[in-house]
């Protein structure tokens, strides 16, 4: 069976204003993500949920019934291991069917799943596991090697599963549970937990400028909150024949809640394939071979793909929709998208705490180069001042979302003070500055904090600075974003050296590797500059804007 508009939240139509005015949320009191993304489709034994593409190019279809039975088995196994409703379970995996199974199993038993980036280093991983007092985690051989370094620092972590074979004597963590063996001995029957829509389902960690990353807690209703934005950013998804893929890791909100879970909700087959290294040629080949019609492509991926000459000559591309978010697209990239895919790329906007709230939609004639788009149906958006007062059209202020809103987070994990600081009255402040015109188009101006946007990732400087300070050569460290044509920004670090150390190319490489090995590959500073002192405020805070002025963009 092919997807149809019957599962859509928005009716078919070509009038944005009418869709926005007529839309009302229908969020039931009892709601579970696994019920709508898995259980309701499992009666049809032939309905395909996922096409898993392996590294060698081979693939297999996975039905909703298989997905349901495997999620039931894992839920039973986790229950046997003592996991109870409300416990936190980590998912430290790349794009693969086991990732979907793990999240669905958590939802089924009422646990809270915590998506984790598979390239996290030990420090980044240890903070997240300890902060949420994780009870169990599902990973692979690569993840186990990192977990082996830190598991003694997380006493609550009592169960570790690996999806890789346990027959390898060199494998780390010898007491890890064999994921597939555990499922093979578990029952495929499980009654999905009768959760409330507001019950916690996910903790997704977000970066900030001060302190360590915070865990944004989302209720089961967050999926429903995403759907209007997903539908309009993909020109009224779902349509017959739709098929989804993104290179974005499912550990991030963009991969998990913009693609994986909505695809399962609509019964749109999703292609699961995580490239070890992004190759634009292989992306075009994947789109062709698997007849992918719907793509979420971050701007950096689009920029890399643009370097391939005349892709339509080499590959058959039957793409229906392309959505992009995380960074602004220029008109040149939008025109390339029209020439290459035959569609207008729809830009959307959101953040971990409150995602998919603004979007373009070419099929509804909501598109303006340089603008993010308009408010997705169901979301009340405004530009406000720091006290939450709406500002007139054209004035620059905080991009804000009115509460309550089903896509909005429940709060930061065990951090009520930070949660309160996110709001000004009834308005959630995104932390980004922008403006709104008379027609309702929002334009992004800049961030009111110092979060770095690099290749679609939002990177907080604090963890990188703290990591650099652990190196004996570093007395002080400050991290900023430096403009970059490909990645929007790169991480740039300013370092005041400790006594007895001198600047050198070898030391730059040593500091880069120090961060890369302890945090994540996308967080290491691509530029390291040595200075004698930092520009400081009277209260001792580093003036990052002054640092940025010392190191302008290399691209003019």
Kinemage of the C-alpha trace (Angstrom):
@kinemage 1
@onewidth
@group {chain A} dominant
@subgroup {mainchain}
@vectorlist {calphas} color= white
{ca unk a 1} P 0.000 0.000 0.000
{ca unk a 2} L 1.185 3.516 -0.793
{ca unk a 3} L 0.902 6.561 1.469
{ca unk a 4} L -2.218 8.679 1.133
{ca unk a 5} L -3.484 12.009 2.403
{ca unk a 6} L -5.801 10.219 4.853
{ca unk a 7} L -3.130 10.378 7.552
{ca unk a 8} L -2.376 14.078 7.005
{ca unk a 9} L -3.170 16.740 9.592
{ca unk a 10} L -3.704 19.384 6.900
{ca unk a 11} L -6.300 19.037 4.149
{ca unk a 12} L -5.300 19.277 0.508
{ca unk a 13} L -5.496 22.793 -0.823
{ca unk a 14} L -3.577 25.667 -2.323
{ca unk a 15} L -4.416 28.499 0.073
{ca unk a 16} L -1.999 28.972 2.986
{ca unk a 17} L -4.118 31.628 4.697
{ca unk a 18} L -7.168 29.333 4.762
{ca unk a 19} L -5.143 26.350 6.018
{ca unk a 20} L -3.648 28.471 8.791
{ca unk a 21} L -6.956 30.073 9.808
{ca unk a 22} L -8.951 26.820 9.793
{ca unk a 23} L -6.398 24.651 11.615
{ca unk a 24} L -7.126 23.433 15.149
{ca unk a 25} L -4.969 21.079 17.194
{ca unk a 26} L -6.496 17.701 18.002
{ca unk a 27} L -4.229 16.318 20.719
{ca unk a 28} L -5.894 13.445 22.587
{ca unk a 29} L -5.407 13.074 26.317
{ca unk a 30} L -3.882 9.600 25.868
{ca unk a 31} L -1.265 9.308 23.145
{ca unk a 32} L 1.800 7.144 22.517
{ca unk a 33} L 4.239 7.612 19.646
{ca unk a 34} L 4.721 3.854 19.194
{ca unk a 35} L 0.980 3.313 18.738
{ca unk a 36} L 0.709 5.690 15.781
{ca unk a 37} L 4.151 5.025 14.280
{ca unk a 38} L 4.128 1.253 14.515
{ca unk a 39} L 1.199 -0.622 16.042
{ca unk a 40} L -1.555 0.787 13.844
{ca unk a 41} L 0.216 -0.290 10.629
{ca unk a 42} L 1.288 -3.766 11.748
{ca unk a 43} L -1.932 -5.566 10.752
{ca unk a 44} L -0.817 -5.451 7.117
{ca unk a 45} L 2.103 -7.933 6.873
{ca unk a 46} L 3.274 -6.455 3.557
{ca unk a 47} L 3.373 -2.758 4.447
{ca unk a 48} L 6.990 -1.590 4.193
{ca unk a 49} L 8.232 0.739 6.927
{ca unk a 50} L 11.915 0.966 6.059
{ca unk a 51} L 14.442 0.177 3.354
{ca unk a 52} L 17.756 -0.454 5.070
{ca unk a 53} L 20.698 0.143 2.725
{ca unk a 54} L 23.971 -1.427 3.849
{ca unk a 55} L 27.470 -0.099 3.219
{ca unk a 56} L 27.981 -2.496 0.285
{ca unk a 57} L 24.846 -1.164 -1.422
{ca unk a 58} L 22.662 -4.198 -0.693
{ca unk a 59} L 19.329 -3.532 0.965
{ca unk a 60} L 16.377 -5.181 2.646
{ca unk a 61} L 12.794 -4.142 3.200
{ca unk a 62} L 11.508 -4.081 6.784
{ca unk a 63} L 7.766 -4.215 7.331
{ca unk a 64} L 5.810 -2.542 10.084
{ca unk a 65} L 4.958 -5.964 11.477
{ca unk a 66} L 8.670 -6.824 11.781
{ca unk a 67} L 9.329 -3.437 13.356
{ca unk a 68} L 6.506 -3.948 15.856
{ca unk a 69} L 7.549 -7.479 16.824
{ca unk a 70} L 11.185 -6.462 17.294
{ca unk a 71} L 10.193 -3.405 19.341
{ca unk a 72} L 7.965 -5.638 21.478
{ca unk a 73} L 10.826 -8.082 22.042
{ca unk a 74} L 13.221 -5.322 23.058
{ca unk a 75} L 10.590 -3.793 25.359
{ca unk a 76} L 10.223 -7.187 27.060
{ca unk a 77} L 13.991 -7.536 27.373
{ca unk a 78} L 14.371 -4.051 28.844
{ca unk a 79} L 11.611 -4.836 31.314
{ca unk a 80} L 13.477 -7.983 32.358
{ca unk a 81} L 16.554 -5.786 32.925
{ca unk a 82} L 14.555 -3.660 35.349
{ca unk a 83} L 13.721 -0.716 33.083
{ca unk a 84} L 10.450 0.874 34.177
{ca unk a 85} L 8.225 3.712 32.900
{ca unk a 86} L 10.071 6.992 33.284
{ca unk a 87} L 13.556 5.418 33.219
{ca unk a 88} L 16.014 6.845 30.682
{ca unk a 89} L 17.379 4.627 27.891
{ca unk a 90} L 20.138 5.820 25.561
{ca unk a 91} L 20.223 5.110 21.830
{ca unk a 92} L 23.842 5.473 20.703
{ca unk a 93} L 23.526 4.302 17.098
{ca unk a 94} L 23.748 5.598 13.517
{ca unk a 95} L 20.937 5.297 10.970
{ca unk a 96} L 19.808 1.657 11.073
{ca unk a 97} L 16.714 -0.359 11.878
{ca unk a 98} L 17.951 -1.019 15.430
{ca unk a 99} L 17.772 2.729 16.095
{ca unk a 100} L 14.076 2.825 15.208
{ca unk a 101} L 13.432 -0.393 17.156
{ca unk a 102} L 15.130 1.029 20.255
{ca unk a 103} L 13.139 4.265 20.281
{ca unk a 104} L 9.851 2.451 19.660
{ca unk a 105} L 10.619 -0.056 22.434
{ca unk a 106} L 11.185 2.820 24.873
{ca unk a 107} L 7.898 4.464 23.914
{ca unk a 108} L 6.103 1.120 24.238
{ca unk a 109} L 7.176 0.543 27.825
{ca unk a 110} L 6.833 4.170 28.898
{ca unk a 111} L 10.572 4.777 29.221
{ca unk a 112} L 12.255 7.973 28.003
{ca unk a 113} L 14.569 7.503 25.035
{ca unk a 114} L 17.708 9.644 24.811
{ca unk a 115} L 19.134 9.893 21.270
{ca unk a 116} L 22.936 10.142 21.284
{ca unk a 117} L 25.271 11.025 18.411
{ca unk a 118} L 27.402 8.006 17.542
{ca unk a 119} L 30.537 10.172 17.135
{ca unk a 120} L 30.409 11.639 20.648
{ca unk a 121} L 33.648 11.349 22.564
{ca unk a 122} L 33.853 10.205 26.198
{ca unk a 123} L 33.389 13.632 27.834
{ca unk a 124} L 30.349 14.572 25.755
{ca unk a 125} L 28.810 11.160 26.312
{ca unk a 126} L 29.587 10.969 30.033
{ca unk a 127} L 27.860 14.284 30.737
{ca unk a 128} L 24.635 13.205 29.040
{ca unk a 129} L 24.524 9.750 30.619
{ca unk a 130} L 25.236 11.050 34.105
{ca unk a 131} L 22.977 14.097 33.816
{ca unk a 132} L 19.848 12.064 33.026
{ca unk a 133} L 20.888 9.126 35.265
{ca unk a 134} L 20.608 6.705 32.384
{ca unk a 135} L 19.483 3.155 33.215
{ca unk a 136} L 20.217 1.325 29.945
{ca unk a 137} L 21.772 2.020 26.556
{ca unk a 138} L 21.762 0.417 23.105
{ca unk a 139} L 24.916 0.877 21.039
{ca unk a 140} L 27.342 -0.850 18.672
{ca unk a 141} L 30.987 -1.887 18.808
{ca unk a 142} L 32.180 1.658 18.197
{ca unk a 143} L 29.990 3.072 20.936
{ca unk a 144} L 31.042 0.363 23.362
{ca unk a 145} L 34.662 1.420 23.025
{ca unk a 146} L 33.709 4.897 24.266
{ca unk a 147} L 31.330 3.594 26.927
{ca unk a 148} L 34.091 1.376 28.289
{ca unk a 149} L 36.013 4.514 29.308
{ca unk a 150} L 33.176 6.145 31.219
{ca unk a 151} L 30.748 3.486 32.488
{ca unk a 152} L 32.288 3.574 35.986
{ca unk a 153} L 31.311 7.268 36.181
{ca unk a 154} L 27.626 6.463 35.572
{ca unk a 155} L 26.523 4.158 38.423
{ca unk a 156} L 22.895 4.164 37.281
{ca unk a 157} L 23.832 2.508 33.966
{ca unk a 158} L 23.117 -1.155 34.653
{ca unk a 159} L 22.366 -2.569 31.187
{ca unk a 160} L 24.353 -2.113 27.973
{ca unk a 161} L 23.188 -3.684 24.700
{ca unk a 162} L 25.295 -4.083 21.573
{ca unk a 163} L 23.881 -4.693 18.107
{ca unk a 164} L 27.215 -6.160 16.961
{ca unk a 165} L 28.309 -9.741 17.453
{ca unk a 166} L 29.611 -10.722 20.893
{ca unk a 167} L 31.787 -13.470 19.375
{ca unk a 168} L 34.703 -11.057 18.901
{ca unk a 169} L 37.002 -11.672 21.851
{ca unk a 170} L 38.515 -8.187 21.445
{ca unk a 171} L 35.126 -6.494 21.805
{ca unk a 172} L 34.961 -4.027 24.735
{ca unk a 173} L 32.562 -4.441 27.674
{ca unk a 174} L 32.418 -8.225 27.888
{ca unk a 175} L 29.196 -8.167 29.919
{ca unk a 176} L 27.272 -6.254 27.252
{ca unk a 177} L 24.007 -7.865 26.217
{ca unk a 178} L 23.698 -9.182 22.678
{ca unk a 179} L 20.844 -7.111 21.239
{ca unk a 180} L 19.704 -9.704 18.699
{ca unk a 181} L 20.132 -12.684 21.016
{ca unk a 182} L 18.099 -10.928 23.698
{ca unk a 183} L 15.300 -10.254 21.234
{ca unk a 184} L 15.393 -13.826 19.922
{ca unk a 185} L 14.562 -15.183 23.383
{ca unk a 186} L 11.987 -12.509 24.243
{ca unk a 187} L 8.272 -12.615 23.478
{ca unk a 188} L 6.950 -10.666 20.498
{ca unk a 189} L 3.813 -9.775 22.473
{ca unk a 190} L 3.794 -6.561 24.468
{ca unk a 191} L 1.017 -4.173 25.462
{ca unk a 192} L 2.018 -0.614 24.666
{ca unk a 193} L 2.034 1.682 27.697
{ca unk a 194} L -1.111 3.816 27.974
{ca unk a 195} L 0.706 7.125 28.140
{ca unk a 196} L -0.699 10.604 28.382
{ca unk a 197} L 0.183 13.006 25.571
{ca unk a 198} L 2.191 15.059 28.086
{ca unk a 199} L 4.139 12.101 29.491
{ca unk a 200} L 7.885 12.417 28.750
{ca unk a 201} L 9.003 10.450 25.699
{ca unk a 202} L 12.372 11.947 24.746
{ca unk a 203} L 15.303 13.869 26.174
{ca unk a 204} L 17.272 15.581 23.415
{ca unk a 205} L 20.372 17.453 24.521
{ca unk a 206} L 20.914 20.929 23.153
{ca unk a 207} L 23.976 23.150 23.179
{ca unk a 208} L 24.122 26.532 24.851
{ca unk a 209} L 26.690 29.214 25.558
{ca unk a 210} L 26.934 28.788 29.306
{ca unk a 211} L 27.366 25.614 31.270
{ca unk a 212} L 26.980 22.092 29.963
{ca unk a 213} L 24.446 20.921 27.343
{ca unk a 214} L 20.890 20.816 28.683
{ca unk a 215} L 18.379 18.012 28.159
{ca unk a 216} L 15.190 19.225 26.485
{ca unk a 217} L 12.372 16.938 27.653
{ca unk a 218} L 9.587 16.310 25.130
{ca unk a 219} L 6.239 14.653 25.676
{ca unk a 220} L 4.674 12.130 23.304
{ca unk a 221} L 2.647 15.007 21.857
{ca unk a 222} L 5.808 16.496 20.315
{ca unk a 223} L 5.323 14.271 17.261
{ca unk a 224} L 1.869 15.716 16.603
{ca unk a 225} L 3.327 19.189 17.064
{ca unk a 226} L 5.846 18.549 14.298
{ca unk a 227} L 3.413 17.286 11.679
{ca unk a 228} L 2.009 20.552 10.237
{ca unk a 229} L 5.541 21.871 9.691
{ca unk a 230} L 6.672 18.580 8.174
{ca unk a 231} L 3.687 18.517 5.836
{ca unk a 232} L 4.108 22.023 4.442
{ca unk a 233} L 7.914 21.860 4.225
{ca unk a 234} L 7.402 18.822 1.970
{ca unk a 235} L 4.643 20.352 -0.158
{ca unk a 236} L 1.760 18.619 1.609
{ca unk a 237} L 3.250 15.293 2.618
{ca unk a 238} L 2.206 12.511 2.284
{ca unk a 239} L 1.390 11.857 -1.353
{ca unk a 240} L 1.116 8.483 -3.153
{ca unk a 241} L 4.580 7.170 -3.967
{ca unk a 242} L 6.431 9.252 -1.381
{ca unk a 243} L 9.684 7.849 0.016
{ca unk a 244} L 11.907 9.649 2.545
{ca unk a 245} L 15.639 9.984 3.260
{ca unk a 246} L 18.008 12.377 4.994
{ca unk a 247} L 21.768 12.289 5.595
{ca unk a 248} L 21.097 13.898 8.994
{ca unk a 249} L 21.826 11.576 11.887
{ca unk a 250} L 18.723 10.280 13.679
{ca unk a 251} L 20.352 11.310 16.973
{ca unk a 252} L 19.490 14.938 16.178
{ca unk a 253} L 15.991 16.379 16.277
{ca unk a 254} L 16.206 17.105 12.538
{ca unk a 255} L 16.732 13.447 11.683
{ca unk a 256} L 14.500 11.929 14.351
{ca unk a 257} L 11.449 14.202 14.487
{ca unk a 258} L 11.609 15.851 11.070
{ca unk a 259} L 12.111 12.594 9.155
{ca unk a 260} L 12.126 9.183 10.896
{ca unk a 261} L 9.097 9.426 13.180
{ca unk a 262} L 6.912 11.449 10.769
{ca unk a 263} L 7.683 8.951 7.991
{ca unk a 264} L 6.568 6.095 10.230
{ca unk a 265} L 3.502 8.074 11.319
{ca unk a 266} L 2.404 8.563 7.704
{ca unk a 267} L 3.545 5.053 6.634
{ca unk a 268} L 5.882 6.678 4.119
{ca unk a 269} L 8.755 4.211 3.560
{ca unk a 270} L 12.013 5.620 4.905
{ca unk a 271} L 15.443 4.775 3.555
{ca unk a 272} L 17.928 4.086 6.359
{ca unk a 273} L 21.473 4.696 5.221
{ca unk a 274} L 24.199 6.531 7.077
{ca unk a 275} L 27.310 7.224 5.025
{ca unk a 276} L 30.582 6.883 6.885
{ca unk a 277} L 31.759 9.848 4.817
{ca unk a 278} L 29.410 12.138 2.908
{ca unk a 279} L 29.806 11.650 -0.835
{ca unk a 280} L 27.591 13.802 -3.093
{ca unk a 281} L 27.935 11.312 -5.943
{ca unk a 282} L 26.759 8.479 -3.713
{ca unk a 283} L 23.845 10.618 -2.535
{ca unk a 284} L 22.659 11.098 -6.108
{ca unk a 285} L 23.129 7.369 -6.737
{ca unk a 286} L 21.090 6.549 -3.614
{ca unk a 287} L 18.266 8.878 -4.683
{ca unk a 288} L 18.193 7.262 -8.112
{ca unk a 289} L 18.493 3.613 -7.063
{ca unk a 290} L 15.846 3.773 -4.330
{ca unk a 291} L 13.458 6.196 -6.030
{ca unk a 292} L 13.604 8.654 -3.152
{ca unk a 293} L 11.041 11.407 -3.551
{ca unk a 294} L 11.339 13.386 -0.308
{ca unk a 295} L 14.597 14.739 1.055
{ca unk a 296} L 15.672 16.691 4.093
{ca unk a 297} L 19.077 18.048 3.087
{ca unk a 298} L 20.933 20.424 5.422
{ca unk a 299} L 22.527 23.396 3.622
{ca unk a 300} L 26.046 21.982 3.891
{ca unk a 301} L 24.918 18.797 2.122
{ca unk a 302} L 23.326 20.909 -0.613
{ca unk a 303} L 26.518 22.930 -1.027
{ca unk a 304} L 28.586 19.765 -1.425
{ca unk a 305} L 26.078 18.270 -3.876
{ca unk a 306} L 26.159 21.460 -5.913
{ca unk a 307} L 29.784 20.719 -6.805
{ca unk a 308} L 28.694 17.727 -8.909
{ca unk a 309} L 28.346 18.771 -12.546
{ca unk a 310} L 25.081 18.032 -14.356
{ca unk a 311} L 23.731 15.393 -11.951
{ca unk a 312} L 20.466 15.053 -13.917
{ca unk a 313} L 22.478 13.647 -16.841
{ca unk a 314} L 24.007 10.841 -14.761
{ca unk a 315} L 21.109 9.931 -12.461
{ca unk a 316} L 17.341 9.664 -12.766
{ca unk a 317} L 15.929 12.010 -10.158
{ca unk a 318} L 12.186 11.942 -9.494
{ca unk a 319} L 12.236 14.104 -6.355
{ca unk a 320} L 8.928 15.645 -5.246
{ca unk a 321} L 10.079 17.716 -2.250
{ca unk a 322} L 13.285 18.988 -0.669
{ca unk a 323} L 13.295 20.649 2.748
{ca unk a 324} L 16.273 22.307 4.389
{ca unk a 325} L 16.832 23.938 7.744
{ca unk a 326} L 19.447 24.930 10.271
{ca unk a 327} L 21.073 27.624 8.141
{ca unk a 328} L 19.851 30.175 5.595
{ca unk a 329} L 19.970 29.286 1.903
{ca unk a 330} L 21.018 31.823 -0.684
{ca unk a 331} L 19.214 32.457 -3.959
{ca unk a 332} L 22.009 30.742 -5.925
{ca unk a 333} L 21.511 27.511 -3.985
{ca unk a 334} L 17.738 27.728 -4.377
{ca unk a 335} L 18.119 28.154 -8.142
{ca unk a 336} L 20.484 25.169 -8.281
{ca unk a 337} L 17.840 23.150 -6.453
{ca unk a 338} L 15.208 24.064 -9.031
{ca unk a 339} L 17.511 23.125 -11.915
{ca unk a 340} L 18.677 19.872 -10.315
{ca unk a 341} L 15.523 18.519 -8.684
{ca unk a 342} L 12.820 20.436 -10.510
{ca unk a 343} L 11.413 21.714 -7.193
{ca unk a 344} L 11.837 24.739 -4.966
{ca unk a 345} L 13.691 23.877 -1.760
{ca unk a 346} L 11.506 24.737 1.225
{ca unk a 347} L 13.379 26.317 4.117
{ca unk a 348} L 12.085 25.736 7.629
{ca unk a 349} L 13.033 26.899 11.094
{ca unk a 350} L 13.005 25.578 14.630
{ca unk a 351} L 15.218 24.430 17.451
{ca unk a 352} L 15.499 21.492 19.824
{ca unk a 353} L 13.122 23.034 22.350
{ca unk a 354} L 10.466 24.028 19.800
{ca unk a 355} L 10.962 22.736 16.281
{ca unk a 356} L 9.349 23.117 12.825
{ca unk a 357} L 7.418 26.278 13.686
{ca unk a 358} L 8.208 28.300 10.545
{ca unk a 359} L 8.422 27.052 6.980
{ca unk a 360} L 8.241 27.852 3.326
{ca unk a 361} L 5.918 25.850 1.087
{ca unk a 362} L 6.307 26.379 -2.652
{ca unk a 363} L 3.113 24.466 -3.450
{ca unk a 364} L 1.178 26.965 -1.305
{ca unk a 365} L 3.077 29.883 -2.843
{ca unk a 366} L 4.802 30.552 0.490
{ca unk a 367} L 8.310 31.288 -0.636
{ca unk a 368} L 10.517 34.353 -0.499
{ca unk a 369} L 14.316 34.280 -0.970
{ca unk a 370} L 16.046 35.479 2.172
{ca unk a 371} L 13.085 34.668 4.421
{ca unk a 372} L 12.618 31.598 6.633
{ca unk a 373} L 8.960 31.354 5.684
{ca unk a 374} L 5.698 31.839 7.574
{ca unk a 375} L 4.274 30.280 10.725
{ca unk a 376} L 3.300 26.651 10.179
{ca unk a 377} L -0.412 26.009 10.868
{ca unk a 378} L -1.052 25.676 14.596
{ca unk a 379} L 1.888 27.799 15.716
{ca unk a 380} L 1.508 31.403 16.889
{ca unk a 381} L 4.718 33.274 16.115
{ca unk a 382} L 5.834 36.849 16.756
{ca unk a 383} L 8.830 39.120 17.063
{ca unk a 384} L 8.988 40.302 20.689
{ca unk a 385} L 11.254 42.314 22.941
{ca unk a 386} L 13.070 40.837 25.936
{ca unk a 387} L 9.947 41.250 28.107
{ca unk a 388} L 7.721 39.360 25.672
{ca unk a 389} L 5.994 42.400 24.161
{ca unk a 390} L 5.199 41.936 20.435
{ca unk a 391} L 7.050 44.399 18.212
{ca unk a 392} L 5.730 46.193 15.114
{ca unk a 393} L 6.309 44.850 11.619
{ca unk a 394} L 9.852 45.326 10.386
{ca unk a 395} L 11.436 45.791 13.819
{ca unk a 396} L 14.191 43.431 14.912
{ca unk a 397} L 13.605 41.413 18.069
{ca unk a 398} L 13.408 37.883 19.425
{ca unk a 399} L 11.790 35.202 17.271
{ca unk a 400} L 9.222 33.809 19.707
{ca unk a 401} L 6.608 31.048 19.930
{ca unk a 402} L 3.440 31.446 21.974
{ca unk a 403} L 2.731 28.872 24.681
{ca unk a 404} L 1.096 26.448 25.010
{ca unk a 405} L 2.080 24.587 21.860
{ca unk a 406} L 2.225 20.781 21.442
{ca unk a 407} L 5.639 20.931 19.763
{ca unk a 408} L 7.107 22.840 22.712
{ca unk a 409} L 9.366 21.062 25.197
{ca unk a 410} L 8.132 20.220 28.691
{ca unk a 411} L 11.238 21.811 30.178
{ca unk a 412} L 14.942 21.174 30.686
{ca unk a 413} L 15.732 17.990 32.572
{ca unk a 414} L 15.984 18.829 36.291
{ca unk a 415} L 16.712 22.475 35.485
{ca unk a 416} L 13.636 24.622 36.279
{ca unk a 417} L 15.706 27.817 36.419
{ca unk a 418} L 16.933 27.388 32.837
{ca unk a 419} L 13.392 26.486 31.761
{ca unk a 420} L 11.991 29.699 33.245
{ca unk a 421} L 14.740 31.726 31.582
{ca unk a 422} L 13.622 30.416 28.189
{ca unk a 423} L 10.299 32.270 28.489
{ca unk a 424} L 9.173 35.874 28.614
{ca unk a 425} L 5.587 35.687 29.790
{ca unk a 426} L 3.713 33.349 27.461
{ca unk a 427} L 6.392 33.557 24.781
{ca unk a 428} L 9.204 31.044 24.338
{ca unk a 429} L 12.270 32.984 23.204
{ca unk a 430} L 14.170 30.979 20.616
{ca unk a 431} L 17.406 32.854 21.256
{ca unk a 432} L 17.446 34.034 17.637
{ca unk a 433} L 16.821 37.560 16.407
{ca unk a 434} L 14.679 38.346 13.406
{ca unk a 435} L 11.981 40.464 11.876
{ca unk a 436} L 8.518 39.948 10.392
{ca unk a 437} L 6.986 41.777 7.461
{ca unk a 438} L 3.396 42.748 6.729
{ca unk a 439} L 2.753 39.494 4.834
{ca unk a 440} L 3.861 37.291 7.718
{ca unk a 441} L 7.310 36.319 6.396
{ca unk a 442} L 10.021 35.929 9.038
{ca unk a 443} L 13.643 36.822 8.363
{ca unk a 444} L 16.497 35.502 10.491
{ca unk a 445} L 18.938 38.217 11.583
{ca unk a 446} L 21.311 36.492 13.997
{ca unk a 447} L 21.634 34.795 17.370
{ca unk a 448} L 21.416 36.638 20.646
{ca unk a 449} L 23.825 34.124 22.123
{ca unk a 450} L 27.077 32.687 20.847
{ca unk a 451} L 25.957 29.267 19.685
{ca unk a 452} L 27.888 28.301 16.565
{ca unk a 453} L 26.004 26.961 13.551
{ca unk a 454} L 28.342 24.699 11.583
{ca unk a 455} L 27.229 22.280 8.853
{ca unk a 456} L 23.749 22.151 10.369
{ca unk a 457} L 24.976 21.466 13.923
{ca unk a 458} L 24.365 23.946 16.741
{ca unk a 459} L 27.539 23.892 18.798
{ca unk a 460} L 27.901 25.480 22.208
{ca unk a 461} L 31.326 26.972 22.983
{ca unk a 462} L 31.328 26.050 26.688
{ca unk a 463} L 32.056 22.285 26.366
{ca unk a 464} L 34.851 22.994 23.853
{ca unk a 465} L 36.385 25.650 26.084
{ca unk a 466} L 36.214 23.329 29.089
{ca unk a 467} L 37.840 20.556 27.071
{ca unk a 468} L 40.678 22.829 25.908
{ca unk a 469} L 41.282 23.964 29.484
{ca unk a 470} L 42.030 20.350 30.448
{ca unk a 471} L 45.122 20.437 28.225
{ca unk a 472} L 48.238 21.453 30.176
{ca unk a 473} L 49.240 24.007 27.518
{ca unk a 474} L 46.043 26.033 27.888
{ca unk a 475} L 45.633 28.729 30.522
{ca unk a 476} L 42.534 30.353 29.016
{ca unk a 477} L 40.315 29.455 26.062
{ca unk a 478} L 37.460 31.139 24.220
{ca unk a 479} L 35.539 29.672 21.291
{ca unk a 480} L 33.596 31.576 18.634
{ca unk a 481} L 32.123 30.950 15.216
{ca unk a 482} L 34.042 32.108 12.161
{ca unk a 483} L 32.109 32.667 8.889
{ca unk a 484} L 32.710 29.934 6.324
{ca unk a 485} L 31.292 29.628 2.801
{ca unk a 486} L 30.651 25.874 3.026
{ca unk a 487} L 29.689 25.285 6.668
{ca unk a 488} L 28.157 28.708 7.459
{ca unk a 489} L 30.556 28.857 10.412
{ca unk a 490} L 33.542 26.901 11.653
{ca unk a 491} L 34.671 26.559 15.254
{ca unk a 492} L 37.529 28.945 16.013
{ca unk a 493} L 39.410 28.799 19.310
{ca unk a 494} L 41.473 31.549 20.933
{ca unk a 495} L 44.010 30.283 23.436
{ca unk a 496} L 46.174 31.952 26.049
{ca unk a 497} L 49.049 29.559 26.693
{ca unk a 498} L 50.279 28.434 30.066
{ca unk a 499} L 53.776 29.349 31.173
{ca unk a 500} L 56.453 27.301 29.454
{ca unk a 501} L 54.484 26.666 26.243
{ca unk a 502} L 55.044 28.347 22.886
{ca unk a 503} L 52.824 28.559 19.808
{ca unk a 504} L 53.530 26.015 17.068
{ca unk a 505} L 51.789 24.171 14.271
{ca unk a 506} L 52.309 20.928 16.180
{ca unk a 507} L 50.550 22.359 19.225
{ca unk a 508} L 47.609 23.499 17.081
{ca unk a 509} L 47.207 19.950 15.779
{ca unk a 510} L 47.568 18.543 19.294
{ca unk a 511} L 44.827 20.796 20.655
{ca unk a 512} L 42.542 19.970 17.733
{ca unk a 513} L 42.995 16.262 18.331
{ca unk a 514} L 42.501 16.786 22.067
{ca unk a 515} L 38.984 18.123 21.408
{ca unk a 516} L 38.175 15.773 18.543
{ca unk a 517} L 38.914 12.672 20.607
{ca unk a 518} L 37.051 13.840 23.718
{ca unk a 519} L 33.946 15.615 22.399
{ca unk a 520} L 32.978 14.982 18.777
{ca unk a 521} L 34.519 15.285 15.334
{ca unk a 522} L 32.212 18.141 14.324
{ca unk a 523} L 33.126 20.176 17.427
{ca unk a 524} L 36.898 20.418 17.151
{ca unk a 525} L 38.294 23.915 16.387
{ca unk a 526} L 39.318 24.143 12.750
{ca unk a 527} L 41.148 27.362 13.590
{ca unk a 528} L 43.317 27.746 16.697
{ca unk a 529} L 44.841 31.155 17.384
{ca unk a 530} L 47.207 32.078 20.192
{ca unk a 531} L 46.745 35.442 21.923
{ca unk a 532} L 48.341 37.135 24.903
{ca unk a 533} L 45.031 38.138 26.515
{ca unk a 534} L 41.285 38.293 25.897
{ca unk a 535} L 39.085 41.368 25.590
{ca unk a 536} L 37.040 41.300 28.805
{ca unk a 537} L 34.071 43.122 30.288
{ca unk a 538} L 34.283 44.823 33.678
{ca unk a 539} L 32.734 41.706 35.223
{ca unk a 540} L 35.328 39.403 33.690
{ca unk a 541} L 33.348 38.004 30.772
{ca unk a 542} L 35.059 37.455 27.441
{ca unk a 543} L 33.804 39.830 24.738
{ca unk a 544} L 33.306 37.298 21.955
{ca unk a 545} L 32.269 39.914 19.400
{ca unk a 546} L 35.688 41.510 19.797
{ca unk a 547} L 37.339 38.134 19.286
{ca unk a 548} L 35.377 37.593 16.088
{ca unk a 549} L 36.631 40.958 14.806
{ca unk a 550} L 40.209 39.751 15.261
{ca unk a 551} L 39.602 36.855 12.880
{ca unk a 552} L 37.384 37.860 9.941
{ca unk a 553} L 36.125 35.431 7.332
{ca unk a 554} L 38.676 34.076 4.899
{ca unk a 555} L 36.139 34.262 2.078
{ca unk a 556} L 36.010 38.023 1.999
